[in-house]
Amino acid sequence: MDANTHKALNDKLYDKRKGGALEKASILILTRLETQVRNALNANDYTRIEKIVDQLCNDFAFAVHQPHARNGGLIGLAAASIALGPDVARYLHKIVPPVLACFDDIDARVRYYACESMYNIAKVAKGEILLYFNQIFDALCKLAGDLEPSVKNGAELLDRLVKDIVSESASTYVSVLHISEDTAVPDSESTKAALGLDLPTAFSLSRFIPLLHEKIGAIHPFVRQFLVSWLTLLDSIPDLELVTYLPSFLGGLLKFLSDENQDVHNSTQIALERFLTEIKKIARIKRGIAESKKSQTEYRVKRSNSSVKSERTGRSIRTERSVKSIPESQEEKLPADSEAAESTSVDQDSITDEKFDHADGDWVPGQDVDIEYSEILEILVKFLSESPEEEIQLTALRWIDSFFEICAEDILSFVPQLLLQVLPAMASNVEQVRQAANRVNSSLMDYIMSLAEEPPRQALQASVDSIAQLPPAAVSGLPPAAVTALKEANGTTGRETLAAIRQRKTRSTDLDFEKKQQDQKDDPPQETKSLPATPPEDESSEPKQSRHLDYEASVGALTLQFLNEHEETRVAALAWLIMLHRKSPRKILAINDGTFPALLKTLSDPAESVVTRDLLLLSQISKNSDDSYFTSFMINLLKLFCTDRRLLETRGNLIIRQLCVSLSAERIYRTMADCLERDEDVEFASIMVQNLNNNLITAPELSDLRKRLRNIDSRDGQTLFITLFRAWCHNAVATFSLCLLAQAYEQAYYLLQIFADQIEMTVSILIQIDKLVQLLESP
């Protein structure tokens, strides 16, 4: 630079400095600095241009303790960039760093001039500035929360310009620095030509995501608003596919929902809705393509089968002609007709094939977008458990509910964690959260119920052994659920087919078959029966890892909910256990695990609805278990009544009646009678017999048992009466009423004589006799 320009850039007055750098903003009169740079550019004197740029950077822009010099250097760099025009690309690596360094200056005026300088540089460089997008984005992110209004205004202007450049060029622009000199023409045509060479674009989303992940934890509302605006912009550019990187910033975005600034909250909600809508759209597209491919495969198999059938028919016609003698004229006519028909069939098949091939070649936006659903679900479940914010919980629940339509199979591995969070949310004080939790719970339960039930192991193994001998045509006709269940029973997973099972079982016979083929190689070809072709495996698709529900972890999570203070949560947990036990009774709730004591303890729950479902579950377990489990259940129930007398007084009758509804009343009374007969606690045995007797006499649920007791002439009736009588002897009044109920009046007469001579009449016995008399006198 000449001395006058150097002196003007160091001037303290802004107007003079601006006159020194840009003497007049006119096309006709250029500044001295612009003239020097432009003249050097026209003369191809690149060395002088580099010296000028180095002088502006080192002597001015990097002068840390001289703010006026830094300001002059910033404006000088902007003027040099304007003079360079499209050729500024090769000097950006020197021009941009000092400008970026000035964004962190403590002087507000320097920060403002840095925004102004970068604005002019970006306006000239256009797509080339995308090479420095991360650095510019980092600087703008810091300035978004700047306290100086002028700096904020300058940063907003620069932000708008960079957004415009990103919108226009981010997905396609290739820097001229990456293009060979013979094609390096800075216009749109060269960019398109460069794209054909598979060169990297100036903007890289993969390089930007780590920076976004770092910045997404910001707390300042203005910075958050800045980040949301950029996420919205990048998501609106189709070729970038920002949704692929959603797990990298979803967690920070969800935190924005707790911001007190309403603008941040609203814009975040809109951005999240956009992402969810886009995910749903991509899932629908992939599902449609998969169904289309399936239809094409079925069509090709069907056509292959018809071709085999047509070929077989043609062979039979030719064989008949060779056997029968036909006139020559007819013999010539028939093949002609046959060839015409075959030609027509081939033409139609070729047309259909072309249509399917064309459909296969069509590219649909979104079909090749891979989204990590498991990572997204992990983030949602984490926020559901850790965040107390109602808005975050509501959003997480809505997303999870939507994922049942998108990727229900990915939710299976998160069922235990979801149960820990969703069931308590069903009792939330916020109506919207409660409704969303109920929807997720219903969707999750419906999906688990829709999974294939677990059939008996022996039956499945027998089915596998028999179906392995079937031909491919018969196997292809089986329902998908049957094929899946059979594969799991045989220990096969992933994409292993039944043909592979059959191959393992017939490996020895295949060797004999190959030997036979070798022996018949030189023999004349014989007519063989062709089997229909089976659909080929899709080589492009990778085998998916089969997912299964973790029953043990799920039951553990549900058992913890018994301690929840809300009745709705406890009821929902028991409903889940009932459903899981019905679905897979052999996988959950054994007598020796920790769930059984918890279920017994839940009988003391203050809510009657909880106790009712608990009894239903216990009864359901007993139905699907052997006698030892049932006996153990009755023994533990009696022990619970013995230790918790209040439970016996308040809920004893309810528990006994509910069990008699779900299970066999005779079985319950027989088992309890056997246990009470050997009980050493005579007082408890007397009280328990009294309760059992009262229910036996009055409960409508035990009407069938009363009818059996009245029929003591039969062998079964006698056995039942004797079993009860031995235990009922712990209570005199109960024993007498049992004899009356069984119409054993002679035995009742002898009992009255014993009462009169040997038993002391206590208040308790008198009260029991009074109740019995009232029952006898009642209609």
C-alpha positions, 0 to 999 in steps of 0.5 A, spaced: 500 500 500 502 507 498 503 511 504 497 515 504 492 509 504 496 506 510 495 513 514 488 513 512 487 506 515 490 508 522 486 514 522 482 515 529 476 518 525 471 513 522 469 518 517 476 519 514 478 512 515 472 510 511 474 515 506 481 512 506 478 505 505 472 507 500 473 514 498 467 514 494 462 508 494 461 509 486 463 505 480 466 510 477 471 512 482 475 507 486 479 507 492 486 507 492 486 500 495 481 497 491 485 500 485 492 497 487 489 491 488 485 491 482 491 493 478 495 488 481 489 483 479 489 485 472 497 485 471 496 478 474 501 480 479 499 475 485 505 476 489 503 484 490 496 482 492 499 477 497 503 482 500 497 487 501 493 482 504 499 480 509 500 487 510 492 488 512 492 482 516 499 483 520 499 490 521 492 492 522 487 486 523 492 483 528 494 489 532 490 487 538 492 493 543 490 498 537 483 498 536 483 503 531 488 499 527 484 493 527 478 497 525 482 500 519 484 493 517 477 490 517 475 495 512 481 494 508 480 487 508 473 488 506 475 493 500 480 488 498 475 482 497 471 487 493 476 489 488 478 481 488 471 479 486 470 472 484 478 471 485 477 472 492 477 465 493 484 463 493 485 469 498 480 467 503 484 462 507 488 469 509 482 474 509 477 470 514 481 468 520 483 475 522 476 478 521 474 472 525 479 473 531 476 480 531 469 477 533 472 476 540 475 483 541 473 487 548 471 493 544 464 493 541 466 497 535 471 492 533 466 487 533 461 491 529 466 492 524 468 485 524 460 484 522 460 489 517 467 486 514 465 479 514 458 481 511 462 484 505 467 479 504 461 474 504 457 478 499 463 477 494 465 470 496 458 467 496 459 460 496 466 460 497 465 462 504 461 456 506 468 453 507 469 457 513 461 456 515 463 452 522 468 458 524 463 463 522 457 460 525 461 459 532 462 467 531 455 468 530 453 464 535 457 468 540 454 474 538 447 472 538 447 474 546 451 480 545 449 486 550 451 491 545 445 493 540 449 495 534 453 489 534 447 485 535 444 488 529 450 487 525 450 480 527 443 479 524 445 482 518 451 477 517 446 472 519 441 473 514 446 473 508 449 467 510 443 463 511 441 466 504 448 463 501 446 456 505 439 456 502 442 457 495 448 453 495 449 448 501 447 442 497 451 443 491 456 448 491 463 445 490 469 450 491 473 452 485 479 450 489 477 443 489 476 443 481 482 442 477 485 448 473 482 446 466 475 446 469 476 452 474 471 457 471 467 460 477 460 459 474 454 455 475 456 450 469 463 449 472 459 447 479 455 442 475 461 439 471 465 438 478 459 435 481 459 430 476 466 428 478 464 427 485 468 432 489 466 434 496 461 440 497 464 446 500 458 445 506 459 439 510 453 437 514 457 432 517 463 437 519 458 442 522 454 437 527 459 436 532 459 444 533 452 444 533 452 438 538 457 443 542 452 449 542 446 446 543 447 446 550 446 454 550 442 457 556 441 464 553 435 465 550 437 469 544 442 464 542 437 458 543 433 462 538 439 463 533 440 455 534 433 453 532 432 458 526 438 455 523 436 448 525 429 450 521 433 453 515 437 446 514 432 442 515 428 445 509 434 444 504 432 437 502 438 434 499 442 435 506 437 431 510 438 434 517 434 429 520 439 423 519 443 427 525 437 428 529 440 424 535 446 429 535 442 435 537 435 432 539 436 432 547 438 440 547 432 441 543 428 438 548 431 442 553 429 449 550 422 447 551 423 449 558 425 456 556 422 462 560 422 466 553 415 464 549 419 465 543 424 460 544 418 455 546 414 456 540 419 456 535 422 450 538 415 446 538 414 448 531 421 445 529 420 439 533 413 438 529 417 439 523 422 433 525 416 428 527 412 430 521 418 428 516 420 422 520 413 420 519 413 421 511 420 418 510 417 411 514 411 411 509 415 412 503 420 406 505 413 402 507 410 403 501 417 401 497 417 395 501 410 393 499 411 395 492 417 390 492 413 385 495 408 385 490 413 385 484 416 379 487 410 375 488 408 377 481 415 374 478 414 368 482 406 367 479 409 368 472 415 364 473 410 358 475 405 360 469 411 359 465 413 352 467 406 350 467 405 353 460 412 349 458 409 343 461 403 343 457 407 345 450 411 339 451 405 334 452 402 337 446 408 335 442 408 329 445 401 327 443 403 329 436 409 325 435 404 319 438 398 320 433 398 321 426 395 327 424 395 330 417 401 335 414 396 341 413 394 341 421 401 339 423 403 345 420 397 349 422 398 348 430 405 350 431 403 356 428 398 358 432 402 355 438 408 360 436 403 366 435 400 365 442 407 364 445 409 370 442 403 374 445 404 372 452 412 373 451 410 380 449 405 382 455 410 379 460 416 383 457 411 389 457 409 388 465 417 387 466 419 393 463 413 397 468 416 393 474 423 395 472 421 402 471 418 402 478 424 399 481 429 405 478 424 411 480 428 414 486 423 417 491 425 423 496 427 420 502 427 413 501 435 412 502 435 416 509 437 412 514 434 414 521 437 411 528 430 410 531 433 407 537 438 413 539 432 417 538 427 413 543 433 412 548 433 420 548 426 420 549 426 415 555 431 419 558 428 425 558 421 422 560 425 419 566 430 425 568 426 432 566 421 434 571 418 439 566 411 438 564 412 440 557 418 436 556 414 430 558 408 431 554 413 432 548 416 426 549 410 422 550 407 424 544 413 422 540 413 415 543 406 414 541 408 416 534 413 411 534 408 406 534 406 407 527 413 408 525 418 403 528 414 399 533 419 393 533 424 398 536 420 400 542 421 393 544 428 394 547 425 400 551 419 397 554 422 396 561 424 403 562 417 406 559 413 402 564 417 405 569 416 412 567 409 412 563 405 408 569 407 414 574 405 419 568 398 416 568 397 419 575 399 426 573 396 432 575 396 435 568 391 433 564 394 433 558 400 429 560 395 424 563 392 423 557 398 422 553 401 417 558 394 413 557 395 413 550 402 411 550 400 405 555 394 403 550 399 403 544 404 399 548 400 394 551 396 393 544 403 392 540 405 387 545 399 383 545 399 383 537 406 379 538 406 372 536 404 368 542 408 363 545 406 356 543 408 349 546 415 347 545 414 340 543 408 342 538 413 347 535 418 342 534 414 337 531 411 342 526 418 344 524 420 337 523 414 336 519 414 342 515 421 341 513 419 336 508 414 340 505 416 342 498 417 350 497 410 351 494 407 349 500 412 352 505 411 359 501 403 358 502 404 359 510 402 365 514 408 369 516 406 369 523 407 361 522 413 361 519 416 366 524 414 362 530 416 355 527 423 358 525 424 361 533 422 354 535 427 351 531 432 356 534 433 360 527 433 367 527 434 373 523 433 371 515 434 364 515 429 361 511 425 354 512 429 352 506 435 352 510 432 348 515 430 343 510 437 343 507 440 341 514 435 336 515 436 333 508 444 334 507 445 327 507 440 325 502 443 331 497 449 327 496 446 321 494 442 325 489 448 328 486 451 321 485 445 319 482 445 325 477 452 324 475 450 317 473 445 319 469 449 325 466 450 321 459 443 318 459 437 321 455 433 327 458 427 325 461 421 328 463 421 331 470 417 335 474 418 342 476 417 345 482 415 352 482 420 357 483 421 361 490 422 368 491 429 370 491 432 373 497 433 380 497 441 381 497 441 388 498 437 388 504 441 386 510 438 381 515 435 385 521 437 383 528 430 380 531 428 384 538 424 380 543 421 383 550 425 382 556 420 379 560 424 379 567 426 386 566 419 388 565 416 384 570 421 388 575 419 394 573 412 393 574 413 390 581 416 397 583 410 400 581 406 397 587 410 402 591 407 408 587 402 412 591 397 413 586 392 408 585 392 408 577 399 407 577 398 400 581 392 398 577 395 399 571 401 395 573 397 389 575 393 390 568 400 389 565 402 383 569 395 380 567 396 381 560 404 378 560 402 372 564 396 370 559 401 371 553 407 368 556 405 364 562 412 360 563 416 366 562 414 370 568 411 370 575 414 363 578 413 361 586 420 362 587 422 369 584 421 376 588 414 377 585 410 372 588 411 376 595 410 382 592 403 380 590 401 377 596 403 384 600 399 387 595 393 384 598 393 389 604 393 395 599 387 400 601 384 400 594 379 395 593 380 395 585 388 394 586 386 388 591 381 385 586 386 385 580 391 382 584 387 376 586 385 375 579 393 375 577 394 370 583 388 366 580 391 366 573 398 364 576 395 358 580 391 356 574 397 355 569 401 352 575 401 345 578 398 343 585 405 344 588 404 352 586 397 352 588 398 349 595 404 354 596 399 359 594 394 357 600 399 356 605 402 363 604 396 366 604 394 363 610 401 366 613 399 373 611 392 372 614 396 370 621 401 375 621 396 381 618 389 380 622 387 387 620 387 384 613 383 378 615 378 382 618 377 388 613 379 384 606 378 376 608 371 375 606 373 379 599 379 375 598 376 368 599 370 370 595 374 373 589 379 367 589 372 362 589 370 366 583 377 365 579 379 358 581 375 352 584 372 353 590 372 346 592 379 346 591 380 352 595 376 349 601 380 343 601 387 345 601 385 350 606 382 345 610 388 341 610 393 346 612 388 348 618 388 341 620 395 341 621 396 348 624 399 349 631 396 356 632 389 354 634 386 361 635 388 363 628 385 356 626 379 358 629 378 365 627 380 362 620 375 357 620 369 361 622 371 366 616 371 360 611 364 358 614 361 364 614 362 365 606 361 357 605 354 359 608 352 366 605 356 367 599 353 366 592 360 365 589 359 358 593 353 356 591 355 350 587 360 348 593 354 348 598 350 343 593 356 338 593 356 338 601 348 336 601 350 330 597 353 326 602 350 320 599 356 320 594 363 318 595 365 325 593 361 328 597 363 324 603 370 325 602 369 333 601 365 333 608 370 329 612 376 334 609 372 340 612 370 337 618 377 335 620 379 342 620 372 345 622 373 342 629 377 348 631 371 352 631 365 348 635 359 353 632 362 352 625 363 345 625 355 344 628 353 349 622 357 345 617 353 339 619 347 342 618 349 345 611 351 338 609 344 335 612 348 331 617 343 332 622 344 326 627 352 328 627 349 335 629 345 332 635 351 329 638 355 335 637 350 339 641 350 334 647 358 335 647 357 342 647 352 342 653 357 337 657 364 339 655 365 346 652 365 352 656 360 358 653 364 364 652 362 370 649 365 369 642 361 362 642 355 365 644 356 371 639 357 365 633 351 362 636 347 368 635 349 369 628 347 362 626 340 363 629 339 369 625 341 365 619 337 360 620 331 364 622 332 369 616 328 367 609 
